[in-house]
Amino acid sequence: MTDDNVTDHSSAVPARDAAEVVRSEERLEVTTHTQVVGRVRVAKRVVTEERVITVSVRREELIVEELPVDPDHVHDGLVTERSGAGSDGTRTVAPVVDMWLSEEQVEVVTRTVPRERVRVFVDSETDFVDVAGTVAKEVVEVDGQVVTHIGR
């Protein structure tokens, strides 16, 4: 005896007696996009400053020292040149030694030399950000009298 209101679950259920409902739910999908947040310009500029460098310079000075002459050795190493009498009857004495005095001159030259290489680059850091959102999901509810057969 078969009752049309009672379904036997142990056998295949005919399609006409089944009802289907598609249950959906929301999910959070998070993506990222890149946005320009600033611009940096890299440039060199020249800064001037005064420098004082102490340099030693040498110069020669003439020192005249008068020494007493030893009469026994008057002609040892002493040379004198005498010129003859001039047309006016005067006698001239030529210098015995010519001496040249010298001094060091300071020369300042500014030269540009490489000092260091400066490298500028962009580094990327990764942080973690918690993103919260409310999602909904559908739940299937059945109202009314339900008869369930368990077992085979």
PyMOL CGO cylinders between C-alpha atoms (Angstrom):
from pymol import cmd
from pymol.cgo import CYLINDER

trace = [
    CYLINDER, 0.00, 0.00, 0.00, 1.52, 3.28, -1.06, 0.3, 1, 1, 1, 1, 1, 1,
    CYLINDER, 1.52, 3.28, -1.06, 0.61, 6.64, 0.33, 0.3, 1, 1, 1, 1, 1, 1,
    CYLINDER, 0.61, 6.64, 0.33, 1.23, 9.56, -2.04, 0.3, 1, 1, 1, 1, 1, 1,
    CYLINDER, 1.23, 9.56, -2.04, 1.95, 11.93, 0.86, 0.3, 1, 1, 1, 1, 1, 1,
    CYLINDER, 1.95, 11.93, 0.86, 4.77, 9.83, 2.28, 0.3, 1, 1, 1, 1, 1, 1,
    CYLINDER, 4.77, 9.83, 2.28, 8.02, 9.48, 0.36, 0.3, 1, 1, 1, 1, 1, 1,
    CYLINDER, 8.02, 9.48, 0.36, 10.27, 6.52, 0.85, 0.3, 1, 1, 1, 1, 1, 1,
    CYLINDER, 10.27, 6.52, 0.85, 13.82, 7.90, 1.05, 0.3, 1, 1, 1, 1, 1, 1,
    CYLINDER, 13.82, 7.90, 1.05, 15.43, 4.53, 0.60, 0.3, 1, 1, 1, 1, 1, 1,
    CYLINDER, 15.43, 4.53, 0.60, 14.59, 4.55, -3.08, 0.3, 1, 1, 1, 1, 1, 1,
    CYLINDER, 14.59, 4.55, -3.08, 15.34, 7.18, -5.74, 0.3, 1, 1, 1, 1, 1, 1,
    CYLINDER, 15.34, 7.18, -5.74, 13.21, 10.29, -5.46, 0.3, 1, 1, 1, 1, 1, 1,
    CYLINDER, 13.21, 10.29, -5.46, 11.38, 11.20, -8.62, 0.3, 1, 1, 1, 1, 1, 1,
    CYLINDER, 11.38, 11.20, -8.62, 12.22, 14.64, -9.99, 0.3, 1, 1, 1, 1, 1, 1,
    CYLINDER, 12.22, 14.64, -9.99, 8.63, 15.78, -9.84, 0.3, 1, 1, 1, 1, 1, 1,
    CYLINDER, 8.63, 15.78, -9.84, 8.56, 15.31, -6.09, 0.3, 1, 1, 1, 1, 1, 1,
    CYLINDER, 8.56, 15.31, -6.09, 11.87, 17.22, -5.43, 0.3, 1, 1, 1, 1, 1, 1,
    CYLINDER, 11.87, 17.22, -5.43, 12.31, 20.96, -4.92, 0.3, 1, 1, 1, 1, 1, 1,
    CYLINDER, 12.31, 20.96, -4.92, 15.56, 22.76, -5.37, 0.3, 1, 1, 1, 1, 1, 1,
    CYLINDER, 15.56, 22.76, -5.37, 16.69, 26.11, -4.03, 0.3, 1, 1, 1, 1, 1, 1,
    CYLINDER, 16.69, 26.11, -4.03, 20.06, 27.70, -4.80, 0.3, 1, 1, 1, 1, 1, 1,
    CYLINDER, 20.06, 27.70, -4.80, 21.61, 29.06, -1.63, 0.3, 1, 1, 1, 1, 1, 1,
    CYLINDER, 21.61, 29.06, -1.63, 24.08, 31.95, -2.02, 0.3, 1, 1, 1, 1, 1, 1,
    CYLINDER, 24.08, 31.95, -2.02, 26.46, 33.76, 0.25, 0.3, 1, 1, 1, 1, 1, 1,
    CYLINDER, 26.46, 33.76, 0.25, 28.58, 36.88, 0.01, 0.3, 1, 1, 1, 1, 1, 1,
    CYLINDER, 28.58, 36.88, 0.01, 32.35, 36.79, 0.25, 0.3, 1, 1, 1, 1, 1, 1,
    CYLINDER, 32.35, 36.79, 0.25, 34.79, 39.61, 0.83, 0.3, 1, 1, 1, 1, 1, 1,
    CYLINDER, 34.79, 39.61, 0.83, 37.16, 40.00, -2.08, 0.3, 1, 1, 1, 1, 1, 1,
    CYLINDER, 37.16, 40.00, -2.08, 39.97, 42.45, -1.49, 0.3, 1, 1, 1, 1, 1, 1,
    CYLINDER, 39.97, 42.45, -1.49, 42.20, 43.79, -4.23, 0.3, 1, 1, 1, 1, 1, 1,
    CYLINDER, 42.20, 43.79, -4.23, 44.83, 46.49, -4.23, 0.3, 1, 1, 1, 1, 1, 1,
    CYLINDER, 44.83, 46.49, -4.23, 45.69, 49.23, -6.66, 0.3, 1, 1, 1, 1, 1, 1,
    CYLINDER, 45.69, 49.23, -6.66, 48.65, 51.56, -6.82, 0.3, 1, 1, 1, 1, 1, 1,
    CYLINDER, 48.65, 51.56, -6.82, 48.12, 55.24, -6.24, 0.3, 1, 1, 1, 1, 1, 1,
    CYLINDER, 48.12, 55.24, -6.24, 50.74, 57.96, -6.54, 0.3, 1, 1, 1, 1, 1, 1,
    CYLINDER, 50.74, 57.96, -6.54, 51.18, 59.57, -3.11, 0.3, 1, 1, 1, 1, 1, 1,
    CYLINDER, 51.18, 59.57, -3.11, 54.07, 61.88, -3.77, 0.3, 1, 1, 1, 1, 1, 1,
    CYLINDER, 54.07, 61.88, -3.77, 56.85, 62.95, -6.07, 0.3, 1, 1, 1, 1, 1, 1,
    CYLINDER, 56.85, 62.95, -6.07, 60.51, 63.26, -5.19, 0.3, 1, 1, 1, 1, 1, 1,
    CYLINDER, 60.51, 63.26, -5.19, 62.97, 65.25, -7.23, 0.3, 1, 1, 1, 1, 1, 1,
    CYLINDER, 62.97, 65.25, -7.23, 66.63, 64.36, -6.89, 0.3, 1, 1, 1, 1, 1, 1,
    CYLINDER, 66.63, 64.36, -6.89, 69.00, 67.19, -7.71, 0.3, 1, 1, 1, 1, 1, 1,
    CYLINDER, 69.00, 67.19, -7.71, 72.47, 68.35, -6.80, 0.3, 1, 1, 1, 1, 1, 1,
    CYLINDER, 72.47, 68.35, -6.80, 73.22, 71.84, -5.58, 0.3, 1, 1, 1, 1, 1, 1,
    CYLINDER, 73.22, 71.84, -5.58, 76.46, 73.61, -4.83, 0.3, 1, 1, 1, 1, 1, 1,
    CYLINDER, 76.46, 73.61, -4.83, 77.14, 74.92, -1.34, 0.3, 1, 1, 1, 1, 1, 1,
    CYLINDER, 77.14, 74.92, -1.34, 80.12, 77.20, -0.87, 0.3, 1, 1, 1, 1, 1, 1,
    CYLINDER, 80.12, 77.20, -0.87, 82.11, 77.66, 2.28, 0.3, 1, 1, 1, 1, 1, 1,
    CYLINDER, 82.11, 77.66, 2.28, 85.23, 79.52, 3.21, 0.3, 1, 1, 1, 1, 1, 1,
    CYLINDER, 85.23, 79.52, 3.21, 88.34, 77.48, 3.91, 0.3, 1, 1, 1, 1, 1, 1,
    CYLINDER, 88.34, 77.48, 3.91, 91.50, 78.77, 5.53, 0.3, 1, 1, 1, 1, 1, 1,
    CYLINDER, 91.50, 78.77, 5.53, 94.61, 76.70, 4.98, 0.3, 1, 1, 1, 1, 1, 1,
    CYLINDER, 94.61, 76.70, 4.98, 97.90, 77.60, 6.58, 0.3, 1, 1, 1, 1, 1, 1,
    CYLINDER, 97.90, 77.60, 6.58, 100.80, 77.17, 4.17, 0.3, 1, 1, 1, 1, 1, 1,
    CYLINDER, 100.80, 77.17, 4.17, 104.44, 77.68, 5.05, 0.3, 1, 1, 1, 1, 1, 1,
    CYLINDER, 104.44, 77.68, 5.05, 106.31, 79.82, 2.54, 0.3, 1, 1, 1, 1, 1, 1,
    CYLINDER, 106.31, 79.82, 2.54, 110.01, 80.34, 2.44, 0.3, 1, 1, 1, 1, 1, 1,
    CYLINDER, 110.01, 80.34, 2.44, 111.84, 83.47, 1.42, 0.3, 1, 1, 1, 1, 1, 1,
    CYLINDER, 111.84, 83.47, 1.42, 115.48, 84.32, 1.46, 0.3, 1, 1, 1, 1, 1, 1,
    CYLINDER, 115.48, 84.32, 1.46, 116.78, 87.41, 3.16, 0.3, 1, 1, 1, 1, 1, 1,
    CYLINDER, 116.78, 87.41, 3.16, 120.16, 89.03, 2.74, 0.3, 1, 1, 1, 1, 1, 1,
    CYLINDER, 120.16, 89.03, 2.74, 122.15, 89.20, 5.91, 0.3, 1, 1, 1, 1, 1, 1,
    CYLINDER, 122.15, 89.20, 5.91, 125.20, 91.40, 5.98, 0.3, 1, 1, 1, 1, 1, 1,
    CYLINDER, 125.20, 91.40, 5.98, 127.70, 90.35, 8.60, 0.3, 1, 1, 1, 1, 1, 1,
    CYLINDER, 127.70, 90.35, 8.60, 130.83, 92.35, 9.10, 0.3, 1, 1, 1, 1, 1, 1,
    CYLINDER, 130.83, 92.35, 9.10, 133.75, 90.33, 10.42, 0.3, 1, 1, 1, 1, 1, 1,
    CYLINDER, 133.75, 90.33, 10.42, 137.20, 91.46, 11.39, 0.3, 1, 1, 1, 1, 1, 1,
    CYLINDER, 137.20, 91.46, 11.39, 139.89, 90.59, 8.87, 0.3, 1, 1, 1, 1, 1, 1,
    CYLINDER, 139.89, 90.59, 8.87, 142.96, 88.62, 9.90, 0.3, 1, 1, 1, 1, 1, 1,
    CYLINDER, 142.96, 88.62, 9.90, 145.92, 90.52, 8.43, 0.3, 1, 1, 1, 1, 1, 1,
    CYLINDER, 145.92, 90.52, 8.43, 147.84, 87.29, 7.80, 0.3, 1, 1, 1, 1, 1, 1,
    CYLINDER, 147.84, 87.29, 7.80, 145.17, 85.90, 5.56, 0.3, 1, 1, 1, 1, 1, 1,
    CYLINDER, 145.17, 85.90, 5.56, 143.89, 88.97, 3.73, 0.3, 1, 1, 1, 1, 1, 1,
    CYLINDER, 143.89, 88.97, 3.73, 143.99, 87.42, 0.26, 0.3, 1, 1, 1, 1, 1, 1,
    CYLINDER, 143.99, 87.42, 0.26, 142.66, 83.92, 1.18, 0.3, 1, 1, 1, 1, 1, 1,
    CYLINDER, 142.66, 83.92, 1.18, 139.42, 83.49, -0.72, 0.3, 1, 1, 1, 1, 1, 1,
    CYLINDER, 139.42, 83.49, -0.72, 138.77, 87.19, -1.16, 0.3, 1, 1, 1, 1, 1, 1,
    CYLINDER, 138.77, 87.19, -1.16, 138.44, 88.37, -4.74, 0.3, 1, 1, 1, 1, 1, 1,
    CYLINDER, 138.44, 88.37, -4.74, 137.99, 91.92, -5.75, 0.3, 1, 1, 1, 1, 1, 1,
    CYLINDER, 137.99, 91.92, -5.75, 137.60, 93.28, -9.21, 0.3, 1, 1, 1, 1, 1, 1,
    CYLINDER, 137.60, 93.28, -9.21, 138.74, 96.73, -9.97, 0.3, 1, 1, 1, 1, 1, 1,
    CYLINDER, 138.74, 96.73, -9.97, 138.20, 98.57, -13.11, 0.3, 1, 1, 1, 1, 1, 1,
    CYLINDER, 138.20, 98.57, -13.11, 140.53, 101.06, -14.44, 0.3, 1, 1, 1, 1, 1, 1,
    CYLINDER, 140.53, 101.06, -14.44, 140.22, 104.77, -14.05, 0.3, 1, 1, 1, 1, 1, 1,
    CYLINDER, 140.22, 104.77, -14.05, 137.27, 106.37, -15.70, 0.3, 1, 1, 1, 1, 1, 1,
    CYLINDER, 137.27, 106.37, -15.70, 137.49, 109.15, -18.23, 0.3, 1, 1, 1, 1, 1, 1,
    CYLINDER, 137.49, 109.15, -18.23, 136.80, 111.63, -15.49, 0.3, 1, 1, 1, 1, 1, 1,
    CYLINDER, 136.80, 111.63, -15.49, 139.65, 110.27, -13.38, 0.3, 1, 1, 1, 1, 1, 1,
    CYLINDER, 139.65, 110.27, -13.38, 137.51, 108.37, -10.83, 0.3, 1, 1, 1, 1, 1, 1,
    CYLINDER, 137.51, 108.37, -10.83, 138.03, 104.72, -10.05, 0.3, 1, 1, 1, 1, 1, 1,
    CYLINDER, 138.03, 104.72, -10.05, 135.08, 102.33, -9.81, 0.3, 1, 1, 1, 1, 1, 1,
    CYLINDER, 135.08, 102.33, -9.81, 134.94, 98.99, -8.03, 0.3, 1, 1, 1, 1, 1, 1,
    CYLINDER, 134.94, 98.99, -8.03, 132.80, 96.28, -9.61, 0.3, 1, 1, 1, 1, 1, 1,
    CYLINDER, 132.80, 96.28, -9.61, 130.74, 93.99, -7.32, 0.3, 1, 1, 1, 1, 1, 1,
    CYLINDER, 130.74, 93.99, -7.32, 132.49, 90.86, -6.27, 0.3, 1, 1, 1, 1, 1, 1,
    CYLINDER, 132.49, 90.86, -6.27, 129.46, 88.51, -6.23, 0.3, 1, 1, 1, 1, 1, 1,
    CYLINDER, 129.46, 88.51, -6.23, 125.97, 88.75, -7.65, 0.3, 1, 1, 1, 1, 1, 1,
    CYLINDER, 125.97, 88.75, -7.65, 123.38, 87.09, -5.38, 0.3, 1, 1, 1, 1, 1, 1,
    CYLINDER, 123.38, 87.09, -5.38, 119.83, 86.27, -6.27, 0.3, 1, 1, 1, 1, 1, 1,
    CYLINDER, 119.83, 86.27, -6.27, 117.22, 86.21, -3.52, 0.3, 1, 1, 1, 1, 1, 1,
    CYLINDER, 117.22, 86.21, -3.52, 114.10, 84.11, -3.95, 0.3, 1, 1, 1, 1, 1, 1,
    CYLINDER, 114.10, 84.11, -3.95, 110.85, 83.49, -2.18, 0.3, 1, 1, 1, 1, 1, 1,
    CYLINDER, 110.85, 83.49, -2.18, 108.03, 81.00, -2.56, 0.3, 1, 1, 1, 1, 1, 1,
    CYLINDER, 108.03, 81.00, -2.56, 104.78, 82.33, -3.96, 0.3, 1, 1, 1, 1, 1, 1,
    CYLINDER, 104.78, 82.33, -3.96, 101.41, 80.85, -2.96, 0.3, 1, 1, 1, 1, 1, 1,
    CYLINDER, 101.41, 80.85, -2.96, 99.40, 79.54, -5.86, 0.3, 1, 1, 1, 1, 1, 1,
    CYLINDER, 99.40, 79.54, -5.86, 95.78, 78.59, -5.23, 0.3, 1, 1, 1, 1, 1, 1,
    CYLINDER, 95.78, 78.59, -5.23, 94.08, 76.22, -7.67, 0.3, 1, 1, 1, 1, 1, 1,
    CYLINDER, 94.08, 76.22, -7.67, 90.57, 74.93, -7.17, 0.3, 1, 1, 1, 1, 1, 1,
    CYLINDER, 90.57, 74.93, -7.17, 90.07, 71.47, -8.62, 0.3, 1, 1, 1, 1, 1, 1,
    CYLINDER, 90.07, 71.47, -8.62, 86.90, 69.42, -8.70, 0.3, 1, 1, 1, 1, 1, 1,
    CYLINDER, 86.90, 69.42, -8.70, 87.46, 65.80, -7.71, 0.3, 1, 1, 1, 1, 1, 1,
    CYLINDER, 87.46, 65.80, -7.71, 84.96, 62.96, -7.28, 0.3, 1, 1, 1, 1, 1, 1,
    CYLINDER, 84.96, 62.96, -7.28, 84.27, 62.37, -3.61, 0.3, 1, 1, 1, 1, 1, 1,
    CYLINDER, 84.27, 62.37, -3.61, 81.55, 59.74, -3.37, 0.3, 1, 1, 1, 1, 1, 1,
    CYLINDER, 81.55, 59.74, -3.37, 78.77, 58.10, -5.30, 0.3, 1, 1, 1, 1, 1, 1,
    CYLINDER, 78.77, 58.10, -5.30, 75.29, 58.66, -3.95, 0.3, 1, 1, 1, 1, 1, 1,
    CYLINDER, 75.29, 58.66, -3.95, 72.69, 56.13, -4.96, 0.3, 1, 1, 1, 1, 1, 1,
    CYLINDER, 72.69, 56.13, -4.96, 68.99, 56.96, -4.65, 0.3, 1, 1, 1, 1, 1, 1,
    CYLINDER, 68.99, 56.96, -4.65, 66.40, 54.26, -5.10, 0.3, 1, 1, 1, 1, 1, 1,
    CYLINDER, 66.40, 54.26, -5.10, 62.89, 53.30, -4.07, 0.3, 1, 1, 1, 1, 1, 1,
    CYLINDER, 62.89, 53.30, -4.07, 62.41, 50.46, -1.62, 0.3, 1, 1, 1, 1, 1, 1,
    CYLINDER, 62.41, 50.46, -1.62, 59.13, 48.67, -1.04, 0.3, 1, 1, 1, 1, 1, 1,
    CYLINDER, 59.13, 48.67, -1.04, 57.93, 47.66, 2.40, 0.3, 1, 1, 1, 1, 1, 1,
    CYLINDER, 57.93, 47.66, 2.40, 55.02, 45.35, 3.02, 0.3, 1, 1, 1, 1, 1, 1,
    CYLINDER, 55.02, 45.35, 3.02, 52.59, 45.93, 5.84, 0.3, 1, 1, 1, 1, 1, 1,
    CYLINDER, 52.59, 45.93, 5.84, 49.52, 43.92, 6.76, 0.3, 1, 1, 1, 1, 1, 1,
    CYLINDER, 49.52, 43.92, 6.76, 46.17, 45.68, 7.01, 0.3, 1, 1, 1, 1, 1, 1,
    CYLINDER, 46.17, 45.68, 7.01, 43.09, 44.07, 8.53, 0.3, 1, 1, 1, 1, 1, 1,
    CYLINDER, 43.09, 44.07, 8.53, 40.02, 44.66, 6.39, 0.3, 1, 1, 1, 1, 1, 1,
    CYLINDER, 40.02, 44.66, 6.39, 36.59, 44.07, 7.95, 0.3, 1, 1, 1, 1, 1, 1,
    CYLINDER, 36.59, 44.07, 7.95, 33.24, 43.90, 6.25, 0.3, 1, 1, 1, 1, 1, 1,
    CYLINDER, 33.24, 43.90, 6.25, 29.79, 42.46, 6.76, 0.3, 1, 1, 1, 1, 1, 1,
    CYLINDER, 29.79, 42.46, 6.76, 28.76, 39.57, 4.56, 0.3, 1, 1, 1, 1, 1, 1,
    CYLINDER, 28.76, 39.57, 4.56, 25.37, 37.91, 4.27, 0.3, 1, 1, 1, 1, 1, 1,
    CYLINDER, 25.37, 37.91, 4.27, 24.49, 34.33, 3.47, 0.3, 1, 1, 1, 1, 1, 1,
    CYLINDER, 24.49, 34.33, 3.47, 21.22, 32.68, 2.68, 0.3, 1, 1, 1, 1, 1, 1,
    CYLINDER, 21.22, 32.68, 2.68, 19.84, 29.94, 4.90, 0.3, 1, 1, 1, 1, 1, 1,
    CYLINDER, 19.84, 29.94, 4.90, 17.19, 27.56, 3.67, 0.3, 1, 1, 1, 1, 1, 1,
    CYLINDER, 17.19, 27.56, 3.67, 14.20, 27.19, 5.99, 0.3, 1, 1, 1, 1, 1, 1,
    CYLINDER, 14.20, 27.19, 5.99, 11.32, 24.84, 5.52, 0.3, 1, 1, 1, 1, 1, 1,
    CYLINDER, 11.32, 24.84, 5.52, 7.96, 25.76, 7.05, 0.3, 1, 1, 1, 1, 1, 1,
    CYLINDER, 7.96, 25.76, 7.05, 5.23, 23.24, 7.60, 0.3, 1, 1, 1, 1, 1, 1,
    CYLINDER, 5.23, 23.24, 7.60, 4.96, 19.64, 8.63, 0.3, 1, 1, 1, 1, 1, 1,
    CYLINDER, 4.96, 19.64, 8.63, 7.92, 17.55, 7.59, 0.3, 1, 1, 1, 1, 1, 1,
    CYLINDER, 7.92, 17.55, 7.59, 7.99, 13.79, 7.73, 0.3, 1, 1, 1, 1, 1, 1,
    CYLINDER, 7.99, 13.79, 7.73, 11.46, 12.32, 7.66, 0.3, 1, 1, 1, 1, 1, 1,
    CYLINDER, 11.46, 12.32, 7.66, 12.27, 8.66, 7.32, 0.3, 1, 1, 1, 1, 1, 1,
    CYLINDER, 12.27, 8.66, 7.32, 15.68, 7.66, 8.51, 0.3, 1, 1, 1, 1, 1, 1,
    CYLINDER, 15.68, 7.66, 8.51, 17.19, 4.40, 7.61, 0.3, 1, 1, 1, 1, 1, 1,
    CYLINDER, 17.19, 4.40, 7.61, 17.07, 2.05, 4.68, 0.3, 1, 1, 1, 1, 1, 1,
]
cmd.load_cgo(trace, "trace")
